[in-house]
Structure formats: C-alpha cells, structure tokens
Amino acid sequence: MFNILLLLHVAAAILLLGPVAVAVSAFGGSALKASQGDTTHAGIARFTHRITQTYGMASILVPLLGATLLFSNWSSFKSQPQFHIAIVLALVAWVLLFVVIVPKQKKLVSRLGLLSPADSDPSDANIDPVKTKKQLAMFGGIFNLLWVIVFILMYV
C-alpha cells in the first residue's frame, strides 16, 4: 500500500505542480506582450492564468497524499527532518501561489480586459504591466525554486 501511495504522490506532484510551475513562468511575458496589443499573447496570458488557478487548486491532492504517506509510516519519518523541512517549504510555496501570484495575475488579466466584468475590479486598470510582470517573475522564480528544494529534500 505504501508503494501505491508513494507512486500516486509523485505522479500528482508531477502532473499537477509541473503545469503550475510552467504556467507561472510563462504568464508574465505573455501578459506584457498582451498589454502591447498582441492578441495571441492575450489568449496565452488568460490560459496560463487559468492553469495556475485550476492546477494550483487541484494540487492540494499532493500534500494530502504526502500526509497519508507520512502518517502511514510515522515511525520511519518522524526522525527524518528533511521531510518536515520539505513540508514547511511546500506550505510556503502554496501560500506564495495563492496569496501573491494568483492575485497579481488576476489583477493583470483584469487590467488587460481578459476577465468577465463580474470578475474584474475597476481599480485594476491602474496597475503597471511592466512592474507587475517583474514582480511575477520574481515571485514565480521563488515559487519554482522552493519546489526544486522540496524535491531535493524529498529525494535525499
């Protein structure tokens, strides 16, 4: 049973967190080009924002499977601090995703007029696409770096 849970945990991490990592990285450049009138990149920006939101929410499956693994074999894992550090870093990554990255993406997508009027906030029209793109690049890089560190800690 442990091996099946481990397989599901790793598969969920790859299939759910991988697309989020790529979408977070791709969003900023496309959104900036969309702000300059490129309609192709407007569609890409909207799509990558949707991937970030949808797969980010679905990725809650990864820690649920991980917690199941942890508690199913607690005696083996309780003395291995790398797993506890990895859990904390994963939580930091998700907080960064849902508190910083997704809201900034939504503001920029709203600023570009790519959201329905019900989802848009009129104050989003005042944000600077270049500044927001730089912030998203920084936070996206931190987000992805955290996942690389988590992977290394889990593998070691």
N, C-alpha and C positions, 0 to 999 in steps of 0.2 A: 504494500500500500504506500509506503514511504516513497518508493521509486516513481510510482504513478503521480503522486502529489508533486514531487520534485520536477518531473517532466512537465506537468501542467503549469507549474510556477514559472519555469524557464520559458516555456512556449508562450505563456501570457505576457511575460516581460518583453520578449522579442516582438511578438505580433501587436502588442498594444502600446508599449513605450517607444518602440522603434519609429513608428509613424509620427508620434508626437514630437520626438527629437528632430526628425527631418522637417516636419511642418513648422516648428518653432524657428528653425534656422532659415527656412525658405520664405517665411512670411514677410519679413522686413523689406527685403529687396523688391519683392513684387508689389508691396504696398506703396513703396516710394515711387516706383515706375508708374503705378496706377494713379498716384497723385499728380503725375506729369501728363496724364491723359491717355495712357496706354490701356486700352480696354482688355487686351489679352491678360495683362498682369492684374487687372482688376478682378477678373474671374479667378486667377490663381490665388490672389490675396484672400478673397472670400472663401475659396475652397480650403486653403491651408488653415484659415481661422476655424472653419468648421471641423477640420480634422483635429486641431488642437483641442477644441472643446469636447468633441464626441469621444475621441480615443482617450483623452485625458480623464474623462469621467469613467469610461469603461475600464481604465487601467486600475481602478480600485480592486479589481479581481486579483492583481499581482500581490498586494500586501495581504489580502485575505488568504490566499493560498500559502503565502510565506508564513503567516501567523499559524496556520494549520500545521505546517511543517515544523515550525518552532515548538509548538506545544505538544505535538505528537511524539517528539523525541527530546523533551526538555532536558533530561539528564545529560544528553550529549552536547547540547547547545549552550546551556547556562554558563559554562566555564570558558566559552569562546567569545571574547569581547569584540572581535571583528564583526560578528553578526549584529551585535547590539549597536555598534557604531554605524553599520550599514543601514539599520532600521531608522536611526535618527537622521542620517543624511537623506534617506528616501523621503522621510516626512518633510524635511526642509525643502527638498526639490518639489514636492507636491504643493506645499504652501506657496512657494515661489511661482509655480504654474498658475494656481487658482487665485492668488491674491494680487499678483503683479502682472504676469504675462498675458493671461486671458483678458483681464480688464483693459489693459493697454491696447491689445489687438482689437478688442471690440470698439474702443474709442476711435482708433484709426480707421477701422472698417466703416464705422458710422460717419466719420469725417469725410470719407470718400463717397458717401451716399450709397453704400452697398448693403445697408440693412433696411428692413421694412420700417416705415415711420413709427410703428408701435414700439420697436426695439431701439430706435435712435433717441439720443439725448441731444437737444439743441445746443447745449454747451460744448459738445464735441467738435463743433465747427471751428472752435478757436485753437485747437491743438496744432502744433507744428509737426508735419510729417517727417521732416529730417531729424529733428530732435527725438521724436518717438521711435523712429527706426533705429537710431543709435542706442537708445535705452533698451529696446527689444533685443538688439544684437548682444548687448552686454548681459542682460538677464538670461537670454537664451543660451549664451555660452556658459554661464554659471550653471544653469539647469542641466545642460548636457554634460558638463564636467562632473557634476555631482553624480550623475548616473554612471559615468565611467568609473569613478571612485567606488561607488556601491558595487559595481560589477567586480572590480578587483578585490574588494573586501570579501565578497561572497565566494569568489573563486579560490582565494587563498585559504 
